[in-house]
């Protein structure tokens, strides 16, 4: 067993060590990456041959956090790790997006990369190490790869940028940006910010790239010590015929350019015209030609069409739908579309449409996240759904896809820092975006629709947020930055850059680059153009609703929160929860109470009408801040129990008194039940207090006229 261990210092006082040759030696590549007491085991296996008919890379990236890593036993009935959490899926997506473009285009063997968190120290964040671990395990294997690459998190504390901040630093950071790249290029970016400028974002990327370069060189040095990695495996996963490729291009290239320069807005119509060119070529072939060319037609026609569209954009300055490079598709919006929702909106931009709803809840509606590394509660949720009919397809739905989780998370990060914080927002908020049409950047439509729904629901946002997807077409010399890209422009282009923000700055971004050597000048232009596009979209949104409604919808729940003394918590809850359950049952309100710092209890009351709210607040306050019962004062209280000698009534919450049978009415009452029963509300007067027992003496009859002889 030859074990190799190397270390690298991040520049912030943290040292990362990489060990290979000890664990999982039957994998093609295996490493353990360690920072402090946080350890990730990363393995990769790739089949020797590709499956027949596969013309893409079947790459599976899997990341799992083992509960034992943090000394925890999983919850639930099975008590074992089950389906991946949303947090784990988001980490998988980040690594996948960084790795996938770096495999050779003609490599199609099934490849599986698995990362497992096997130790967690509560200090070093494992997701900051995942991309680095993934690339290292490929680097020490014989799998073809155009890397290495690395992925780092950038935080900022007190204006100082930090690579891979620890948990304490992360909590104090005002940005959270994950950036991946090779020694030469940035390939992936995703993050959230609190309204930073475009210039600040570029500085963050440059800062990250300096660290990435060092980590890539570290991987090269490590791989040079591993015999297996020195010679990459040979493969032949594609069969090509250059003569057929040239023939198809000659027959279809100019025709595709003719369609591309027409500037057709309808995706369906463009698809029909491009499809007809391919069909016409196929129909013109003899049986012998078709037999020889059939396996190549789709691939080579797609190549010709892509080149034709890109040529028209770069050299004729014409986009597929006829727009200028910085032109935004037509936008229309509507709010209050769904009468039963607490807020709703429709945002339509071109052929992309989101129907979004806002639902408000209380403390009990918060989402509990119980992962291996932490347990937390989230009071803002954003869910994104992408049904097949949105693209005119019919396909089975098998649960929530990784894509839906990723797009929903991006929209959530775009909006969350603009929501009211702390006591200004007592609500649990859930936004759901249903994508009804999709042709380019439905996640950005979700951001815009989410803003509109929040405003429609009366949520006092700090500032409204809009979002835009930018694209890039380049041939290495010329380039075109495209605003508000179509789905086709995304597929045919070299960059997908989504930017969200307010009038004051950027709140979130996501970037995937498919081309080598993107100059910073191009990135800066894309950011500047994105800012102008965001402003235009926001202006269109504000024509529909420009500020939060002054009043929430009549059917939206109302929430009142206040603190009570710590020693009142038990009295409010009562033995076995009896008191709080009784108040909820009788008022219809939902009440939660929890102990907070400072020796107090935080009470939250949620009710769907003012009468219910007022009743619950009054009863809780009477328990927490009990007034003194005064002799001579008149009270109204519920009959708690009936005895042969009288009835006990509640004077104030927690304080009962007896109305003797002789004090019920002026007449002689034979049975208490003639006057009242348990649960009735009586008005009475405190007429005295026994000096020995300290019990209050109550009378009902003193409030009744002398002549009244019945209840």
NORUR-V321464 format. One line per field, one symbol per residue. burial: I if it has 9 or more other ideal C-beta (glycine too) atoms within 8 Angstrom, else O. Layout:
burial=???
This chain:
burial=OOOIOIOIOIOOOIOIIIIIOOOOOOIOIIIIIIIOIIIIIIIIOIOOOIOOOIOOOIIOIIIIIIIOIIOOOIOOOOOOOOOOIOOIIIIIIIIIIIIIIIIOOOIIIIIIIIIIIIIIOOIIIIIIIIIIIIIIIIIIIOIIIOIIIIIIIIIIIOOOIIIIIIIOIIOOIOIIIIIIIIOOIIIIIIIIIOIIOIOIIIIIIIIIIOIIIIIIIIIIIIIOOIOOIOOOOOIOIOOOOOOIIOIIIOOIIOIIIOIIIOIIOOIOOIOOIIOOIIOOIIOOIOOOOIOOIOOIIOOIIOIIIIIIIIIIIIOOOIIIIIIOIOOIIOIOIOIOOOOOIIIIIIIIIIIIIIIIIIIIIIIOOIOOIOIIIOOOOOIIIIIIIIOOOIOOOOOOOOOOOOOIIIIIIIIIIIIIIIIIOOOOIOIIIIIIIIIOIIIIIIIIIIIIIIIIIIIIIIIOIOIIIIIIIIIIIIOOOOIIIIIIIIIIIIOIIIIIIIIIIIOOIIIIIIIIIOIOOIOIOIIIIIIIIIIIIIIIIIOIIIOIIOOIIOOIIOOIIIIIIOOIOIOIIOIIIIOOOOIIIIIIOOIOIIIIIOOOOOOIIIIIIIIOOOOIIOIIIOIIIIIIOIOOIOIOOOIOIOIIOIOOOIIIIIIIIOIOIIIIIOIIIOOOIOOIOOIIOOOOOIOIIIIOIIOOOOOIIIIIIOIIOOOOOOO
